[in-house]
Amino acid sequence: ALQNVVLLGFSMGTGEVTRYLGSYGSGRVTRAAMLGVIPPFVLKTGDNPEGVDGQVFEDTKAAIVADRYAFLEYLLNNLYNVDTLGPARISEPACQASFIPAHGTSPYASYVCVDSWLTDFRADLPEIDVPILVIHGTEDRIMPVEATASRLPELVKDLRLITVEGAPHHLGWTHPDEVNTALLDFLAS
C-alpha cells in the first residue's frame, strides 16, 4: 500500500484533490499541492459574492455548442495568455500541441465539464488536515485569482499560497522555474 503520498492537482484536478481530502481524509496522504485552482467555489451566488457571474459559464457552454474548435483555440490562448506571454514563454507550436489532444476530446465532455467547474468545495476545505501548497498566476484568465486562490487561506488550516506575478492559468508551462522551485521547497519542508 502507498504511504506518505503527495497529491498534486492542476486546474480541474484541484477539485479532485480537494474533494478527495474533504471526503476521505488524509490517511496515507502527507501533503498536497494545487496549481491553478478551482476551489473554493467559483460561481457568484447570494452567499458567494466573490465568485464569477453565472452568465460567463452559460456563454462558455454556448460557445462550445456554436463552434467547439474555435472555443478550444480561444481557451488555449487564454490558458497560456499567448497574447502577452508568447513567444517568450509559450511558442505557437507548443500551444498547438495542446490543441491536438483538446480537439480529440468528446464534444459532450467539453460541454458538461463546464458545470463541474461550478462545484462548491467550501465544506471540503476545512476538513483538510495536511499541509497544502497553492500556486496560482496573478493573470489567470480561466480561474481568476480573486475568485479562487486568494480566498483559500481563510478556509484551510495549513495552506501556503504562492502567487506568481504575470502568470496565466497554465503557469506550470509558462513559469516552470517558479513553479518547480516552489514545489521542491514544499516537498523538502
C-alpha positions as CSV (number, residue, x, y, z in Angstrom):
1,A,0.0,0.0,0.0
2,L,1.1,3.5,-0.7
3,Q,2.4,5.6,2.2
4,N,3.4,9.2,2.5
5,V,1.6,10.2,-0.6
6,V,1.7,13.7,-2.0
7,L,-1.3,14.6,-4.1
8,L,-0.8,17.1,-6.9
9,G,-3.6,18.7,-8.9
10,F,-3.8,21.2,-11.7
11,S,-6.9,23.1,-12.7
12,M,-9.9,20.7,-12.6
13,G,-7.6,18.2,-10.8
14,T,-7.5,20.7,-7.8
15,G,-11.2,19.9,-7.3
16,E,-10.4,16.2,-7.3
17,V,-7.7,16.7,-4.6
18,T,-10.0,18.9,-2.6
19,R,-13.0,16.6,-2.7
20,Y,-10.8,13.5,-2.0
21,L,-9.3,15.0,1.1
22,G,-12.6,16.5,2.2
23,S,-14.5,13.2,1.7
24,Y,-12.0,10.6,2.7
25,G,-9.4,12.4,4.9
26,S,-5.7,12.3,4.6
27,G,-5.0,8.7,5.6
28,R,-1.7,7.9,3.9
29,V,-1.6,11.4,2.3
30,T,1.1,13.7,3.9
31,R,0.5,16.8,1.9
32,A,-1.0,18.2,-1.3
33,A,-0.1,20.8,-3.9
34,M,-2.5,22.5,-6.3
35,L,-1.8,24.7,-9.3
36,G,-4.3,27.0,-11.0
37,V,-7.1,26.1,-8.5
38,I,-10.8,26.0,-9.0
39,P,-11.8,25.8,-5.2
40,P,-13.4,27.2,-3.1
41,F,-16.4,28.0,-5.3
42,V,-16.1,29.9,-8.5
43,L,-19.8,30.7,-9.1
44,K,-21.2,34.0,-7.8
45,T,-24.3,33.4,-5.6
46,G,-26.0,35.2,-2.8
47,D,-23.7,33.6,-0.3
48,N,-20.6,33.7,-2.6
49,P,-20.4,37.3,-3.9
50,E,-16.7,36.8,-4.7
51,G,-17.5,34.4,-7.4
52,V,-17.8,34.8,-11.2
53,D,-21.1,35.7,-12.7
54,G,-23.0,32.6,-13.9
55,Q,-23.6,34.1,-17.4
56,V,-19.8,33.7,-18.1
57,F,-20.3,29.9,-17.8
58,E,-23.5,29.9,-19.8
59,D,-21.7,31.9,-22.5
60,T,-18.9,29.3,-22.4
61,K,-21.3,26.5,-23.0
62,A,-23.0,28.4,-25.8
63,A,-19.5,28.9,-27.4
64,I,-18.8,25.2,-27.2
65,V,-22.1,24.4,-28.9
66,A,-21.6,27.0,-31.6
67,D,-18.1,26.1,-32.6
68,R,-16.1,23.9,-30.3
69,Y,-12.9,24.2,-32.2
70,A,-13.0,28.0,-32.1
71,F,-13.8,27.8,-28.4
72,L,-10.9,25.5,-27.8
73,E,-8.5,27.8,-29.6
74,Y,-9.8,30.7,-27.5
75,L,-9.5,28.7,-24.3
76,L,-5.9,27.6,-25.0
77,N,-4.9,31.1,-26.0
78,N,-6.2,32.2,-22.6
79,L,-4.8,29.2,-20.7
80,Y,-1.4,30.4,-21.7
81,N,-2.1,34.2,-22.2
82,V,-0.5,33.8,-25.6
83,D,-1.1,37.5,-26.5
84,T,1.1,38.7,-23.7
85,L,3.5,35.8,-23.0
86,G,4.1,34.4,-26.5
87,P,6.5,33.7,-27.9
88,A,8.9,34.2,-25.0
89,R,7.2,31.9,-22.6
90,I,4.9,29.9,-24.9
91,S,5.6,29.2,-28.6
92,E,2.8,28.8,-31.2
93,P,3.9,25.2,-31.8
94,A,3.6,24.4,-28.1
95,C,0.2,26.0,-27.9
96,Q,-0.9,24.0,-31.0
97,A,0.4,20.8,-29.3
98,S,-2.2,21.4,-26.6
99,F,-4.9,21.9,-29.2
100,I,-4.3,18.4,-30.7
101,P,-5.5,16.4,-27.6
102,A,-8.1,19.0,-26.8
103,H,-9.8,18.7,-30.1
104,G,-9.9,14.9,-29.7
105,T,-12.0,15.1,-26.6
106,S,-15.7,14.3,-26.6
107,P,-17.9,17.2,-27.6
108,Y,-20.3,16.2,-24.8
109,A,-17.4,16.1,-22.2
110,S,-16.3,19.5,-23.4
111,Y,-19.7,20.9,-22.7
112,V,-20.5,19.2,-19.4
113,C,-17.1,19.8,-17.8
114,V,-18.1,23.5,-17.5
115,D,-20.7,22.6,-14.9
116,S,-18.1,20.7,-12.9
117,W,-16.2,23.9,-12.6
118,L,-19.1,25.2,-10.5
119,T,-18.8,22.6,-7.8
120,D,-18.9,24.1,-4.3
121,F,-15.9,22.9,-2.3
122,R,-16.3,25.2,0.7
123,A,-17.4,22.3,3.0
124,D,-14.5,20.2,2.0
125,L,-11.8,22.7,2.6
126,P,-12.0,22.9,6.4
127,E,-11.7,19.1,6.6
128,I,-8.2,19.1,5.0
129,D,-5.7,18.3,7.7
130,V,-2.4,18.1,5.8
131,P,-0.2,20.9,4.5
132,I,-1.4,22.4,1.2
133,L,0.6,24.4,-1.3
134,V,-1.4,26.5,-3.8
135,I,0.4,28.1,-6.7
136,H,-1.7,30.5,-8.8
137,G,-1.0,33.0,-11.5
138,T,-1.9,36.7,-10.9
139,E,-3.0,36.9,-14.6
140,D,-5.1,33.7,-14.6
141,R,-8.0,34.4,-17.1
142,I,-9.6,31.0,-16.7
143,M,-9.9,30.9,-12.9
144,P,-9.2,34.4,-11.6
145,V,-7.1,34.5,-8.5
146,E,-9.5,36.8,-6.7
147,A,-12.4,34.3,-7.1
148,T,-10.3,31.3,-6.2
149,A,-6.8,31.0,-4.7
150,S,-6.8,34.3,-2.7
151,R,-9.8,33.0,-0.8
152,L,-8.3,29.7,0.3
153,P,-6.0,30.7,3.2
154,E,-9.0,31.5,5.4
155,L,-10.6,28.1,4.6
156,V,-7.7,25.7,5.1
157,K,-5.7,25.4,8.3
158,D,-2.3,24.8,6.9
159,L,-2.1,26.4,3.5
160,R,0.7,28.3,1.8
161,L,-0.4,30.4,-1.1
162,I,2.2,31.5,-3.7
163,T,1.0,33.8,-6.4
164,V,3.2,34.1,-9.5
165,E,3.3,37.6,-10.9
166,G,2.1,37.7,-14.5
167,A,1.5,34.0,-14.8
168,P,-1.6,32.6,-16.6
169,H,-3.7,29.5,-15.7
170,H,-1.2,27.1,-17.1
171,L,1.7,28.5,-15.1
172,G,3.5,25.2,-14.9
173,W,4.3,25.6,-18.6
174,T,4.9,29.3,-18.8
175,H,6.7,29.8,-15.4
176,P,8.3,26.4,-14.8
177,D,11.2,27.8,-12.7
178,E,8.9,29.5,-10.2
179,V,6.5,26.5,-10.0
180,N,9.2,23.9,-9.7
181,T,11.2,25.8,-7.1
182,A,8.0,26.2,-5.0
183,L,7.1,22.6,-5.4
184,L,10.6,21.3,-4.5
185,D,10.8,23.7,-1.5
186,F,7.3,22.4,-0.3
187,L,8.3,18.8,-0.7
188,A,11.5,19.3,1.2
189,S,9.9,21.1,4.1
